[in-house]
């Protein structure tokens, strides 16, 4: 006998509140995937994402690295896009054209507190609901993990951003630092509203016939199934010590991956590689699977399973 169809995806069982943001579902489009135009962001929302992250945007336009910038490997993908983006001024103008009250979170990167402080006045009139600070990109000099590995620098950056906005601020941390829990604590101590764990792992691949690195930048960030256990560990450890929400990111492509993140302590999960391999339908599939899991295990809301594995 075929299983009964899951409840409507508008079910309040899927709704979550994260740092004051109410999302229709605990699944989010991760930064850096397709979020470079308002139309692509809206498409992800229409497909079932509870919120969407823009591509990481910096103070000034940046061309990024030359091709090849993305390559498939057995365990996922390696990418070194180089944070190419149109700059905060141009992108904020694009965002002002968005119609409707949409759960859009803007990903930002910079070289230090001064650059972040210069960006904030340009952004507050846009319809974004919050910010995610990319302090974890593993392959661009002077930004990302190079500033995000220093807890003092993280504290300074979060402080200036919080002074410039009343919107929620999430900090995306890196597994490439010595102590990711220490970085998360530092962000929380100065007012961060949430932590996103994790970004990609610094990695590379070499073409054995050409005898040279495949990526033009040589090094890139590894995403996909191989990093999920690392992400789950980071979510578990961070959620054990901070009181702010943790968003899990890394290798989520099926419903059980998402549930695993939630059980580890994530209040929501971000999806990147899953979108690349399955298309926009991945959000509906994940939401249906989470809803089915809740129903089969007797839970009424997503919040009831967040961090449940800590009880053992």
C-alpha positions, 0 to 999 in steps of 0.5 A, a space after each residue: 500500500 502506498 504511503 499517504 501523502 504528507 500534510 500540506 507544506 504550508 503546515 505550521 509544523 514546518 514553520 520556525 522562528 530564527 532570531 526574530 525571523 519567521 520562516 515557513 520552512 527550516 530550509 534555506 538557500 545557501 549563499 553563493 549558489 544562485 543568489 546573484 539576481 532577485 529573480 533567482 532568489 524568488 524562484 528558490 522561495 517559490 520552490 519551498 525555501 523558507 529563506 534565501 541567502 544572496 551571493 556574498 557581496 563586498 564593498 567594491 565590485 570584484 571580478 573573481 577568478 578566471 575559469 576553471 572555477 568549479 570542478 566535480 570530484 568524487 565526494 562533491 564539488 571544489 569551487 574557487 569563484 573568488 567572490 566575484 560580485 557587482 559591489 554593494 552599491 550596485 547590488 543594493 539597487 537591484 534589491 530595492 526593485 524586489 516586490 513583496 515582503 520576502 525572507 532574503 538575507 544578504 551575505 557580506 564579506 570584507 577585509 575588516 571592520 572599516 569595510 563592513 562599516 562602510 557597507 551598512 549605510 548602503 543596505 538599510 533601505 533595502 528589503 533584506 531581512 538580515 545579514 550573514 557575515 562571510 568570515 569563512 571563505 577559504 580561498 580569497 586573500 585578505 577576507 573570509 577565513 583570513 579575518 574569521 580565524 581571529 576571535 578579536 577581529 570577529 568581535 570587532 566586525 560583528 560589533 560594527 555591523 550590529 551598530 549599523 543595523 537593527 536587523 538580525 546578524 548571522 556569522 558564517 564560521 569556518 571548519 578551517 580555523 583552530 577552534 570554531 567554538 571559540 569563534 562562535 562564542 566571540 561572535 555571540 559575546 558582541 551581539 551576533 544573532 545567529 551562527 551559520 556552520 559551516 563554510 567549505 573546507 579548503 582543498 584542491 585537486 590535480 589533473 594527473 595527466 596535465 600534472 597541474 592543479 585543476 582550479 585556476 586558483 589552485 586551492 578552493 572550497 570543498 562542498 558536498 556529502 564529504 563535509 556533512 559529518 564535519 558540519 554536523 560535528 560543528 553544529 553539535 559543538 557550537 549549539 552546545 555552548 551558545 544560546 543563539 540559533 545555529 544554522 547548519 550548512 554543508 552536504 545537505 541533499 536529502 531529508 535525512 541529512 536535514 533532520 540530522 542537522 536539526 537533531 545536532 542542534 541546528 534551527 534551520 539548514 542551508 542547501 547548496 550542493 543539493 540544489 546543484 545536483 537536484 534543482 529547485 525541487 530539492 526544497 520541496 523534497 526536503 520539506 516533505 521529508 522533514 514533515 513526514 519525519 515529524 508526523 511519524 515520530 509524533 512531533 508537532 513542530 520542528 523546534 521539538 527535534 532541534 538539538 534532541 541528540 544532546 539528550 543522549 
